[in-house]
Amino acid sequence: ECKAFSDFINARLADDESLSHLLPIATADGLFSAVSDGMLLCRLLNEAAPGAIDERAVNRISPSKPSRFHVTENQNLAISAAKGSGIKVVNVGAEDIIEGQPHLILGLVWQMVKMALLSKINLRSNPFLIRLLLEGETLED
């Protein structure tokens, strides 16, 4: 899971200069440390649900001197926006992500990745999906 999620994140967010100190994620443990400051989660959520987080609200975290307050604020922002976007966030707090709790981070990242992948599936982008309708079905069904 970690490898697949890391590959997805590396591919989708590679051009984001504000994440250059976090990307590319090379190891499984690298995923857990990369999400610890909250910037990557905020960008990933905006990839899945554009506009979910106002970019101006995300604190730029210096890799050399991270502020615990700003990191916690970013994590809380990502968690709140994820809830508002329809992601199930149960018993996940900023401290859990900062500490690198694998099962909680993987659950949250999986839902963001799934949302990002499924957001690209629609009739406008893929008009041939209409062929999947069964006989007698309409788009309204």
C-alpha positions as CSV (number, residue, x, y, z in Angstrom):
1,E,0.0,0.0,0.0
2,C,2.7,2.5,1.0
3,K,4.5,2.0,-2.3
4,A,1.4,2.4,-4.4
5,F,0.3,5.5,-2.5
6,S,3.8,7.0,-2.6
7,D,3.9,6.4,-6.4
8,F,0.6,8.1,-6.8
9,I,1.6,11.1,-4.7
10,N,5.0,11.4,-6.5
11,A,3.3,11.4,-9.9
12,R,0.5,13.8,-9.0
13,L,2.4,16.3,-6.9
14,A,5.9,16.2,-8.5
15,D,5.6,19.7,-9.9
16,D,4.6,21.3,-6.7
17,E,7.7,23.4,-5.6
18,S,6.4,23.9,-2.1
19,L,6.7,20.1,-1.6
20,S,10.2,19.7,-3.1
21,H,11.7,19.0,0.3
22,L,9.2,16.1,0.8
23,L,9.1,14.6,-2.7
24,P,9.8,12.1,-4.2
25,I,8.8,9.6,-1.5
26,A,11.3,6.8,-1.9
27,T,10.5,4.4,1.0
28,A,7.5,3.1,2.8
29,D,8.5,5.0,6.0
30,G,9.0,8.0,3.9
31,L,5.2,8.3,3.4
32,F,4.6,8.6,7.1
33,S,7.3,11.3,7.6
34,A,6.2,13.2,4.4
35,V,2.6,13.7,5.7
36,S,3.8,14.7,9.2
37,D,3.9,18.5,8.6
38,G,0.4,18.6,7.0
39,M,1.4,20.3,3.8
40,L,1.4,17.2,1.7
41,L,-2.1,16.1,3.0
42,C,-3.5,19.5,2.2
43,R,-2.1,19.4,-1.4
44,L,-3.3,15.8,-1.8
45,L,-6.8,16.7,-0.7
46,N,-6.9,19.6,-3.1
47,E,-5.8,17.1,-5.8
48,A,-8.8,14.9,-4.9
49,A,-11.3,17.7,-4.3
50,P,-10.1,21.0,-5.9
51,G,-10.7,24.0,-3.8
52,A,-11.3,22.0,-0.6
53,I,-8.5,24.0,1.1
54,D,-7.6,27.6,0.4
55,E,-3.9,27.5,-0.4
56,R,-3.4,30.7,1.5
57,A,-4.4,29.0,4.7
58,V,-1.7,26.3,4.6
59,N,1.3,27.2,6.6
60,R,4.6,26.8,4.8
61,I,6.7,24.6,7.0
62,S,10.5,25.0,7.0
63,P,12.2,21.6,6.9
64,S,15.0,23.0,9.1
65,K,12.8,24.7,11.8
66,P,9.3,23.2,11.8
67,S,7.0,25.1,14.2
68,R,4.9,22.6,16.2
69,F,2.0,25.1,16.2
70,H,2.0,25.5,12.4
71,V,2.3,21.7,11.8
72,T,-0.7,21.0,14.1
73,E,-2.7,23.8,12.4
74,N,-2.0,22.3,9.0
75,Q,-3.0,18.8,10.2
76,N,-6.3,20.2,11.7
77,L,-7.0,22.0,8.5
78,A,-6.5,18.9,6.4
79,I,-8.6,16.8,8.8
80,S,-11.5,19.3,8.8
81,A,-11.4,19.8,5.0
82,A,-11.3,16.0,4.5
83,K,-14.5,15.6,6.7
84,G,-16.1,18.4,4.7
85,S,-15.2,16.7,1.4
86,G,-16.9,13.4,2.4
87,I,-13.9,11.5,3.7
88,K,-14.6,9.3,6.7
89,V,-12.3,10.5,9.5
90,V,-12.9,8.6,12.7
91,N,-10.5,8.8,15.7
92,V,-7.8,10.6,13.7
93,G,-6.3,13.7,15.2
94,A,-3.4,15.9,14.3
95,E,-1.1,14.2,16.9
96,D,-1.8,10.8,15.3
97,I,-0.6,12.0,11.9
98,I,2.4,13.8,13.4
99,E,3.4,10.7,15.3
100,G,3.1,8.7,12.2
101,Q,0.4,6.2,13.2
102,P,0.5,3.9,10.1
103,H,-3.1,2.5,10.1
104,L,-4.6,5.9,10.5
105,I,-2.4,7.6,7.9
106,L,-3.0,4.8,5.4
107,G,-6.7,5.0,5.9
108,L,-6.8,8.7,5.4
109,V,-4.5,8.7,2.4
110,W,-6.3,5.8,0.7
111,Q,-9.6,7.7,0.8
112,M,-7.9,10.8,-0.7
113,V,-6.3,8.7,-3.4
114,K,-9.6,6.9,-4.2
115,M,-11.4,10.3,-4.4
116,A,-8.7,11.7,-6.7
117,L,-8.9,8.7,-9.0
118,L,-12.7,8.5,-9.1
119,S,-13.1,12.2,-9.7
120,K,-11.7,11.7,-13.2
121,I,-14.5,9.2,-14.1
122,N,-17.4,11.0,-15.7
123,L,-19.3,11.1,-18.9
124,R,-17.7,14.4,-20.0
125,S,-14.2,13.0,-19.8
126,N,-15.1,9.5,-20.8
127,P,-18.1,9.6,-23.1
128,F,-17.8,5.8,-23.9
129,L,-19.1,5.1,-20.4
130,I,-22.6,5.4,-21.8
131,R,-22.0,2.0,-23.5
132,L,-22.1,0.4,-20.0
133,L,-25.8,1.2,-19.7
134,L,-28.0,-1.9,-19.7
135,E,-30.9,-2.3,-22.1
136,G,-33.7,-0.1,-20.8
137,E,-31.5,2.0,-18.5
138,T,-31.1,5.7,-18.8
139,L,-28.6,8.1,-17.4
140,E,-31.1,9.3,-14.8
141,D,-31.2,5.7,-13.3
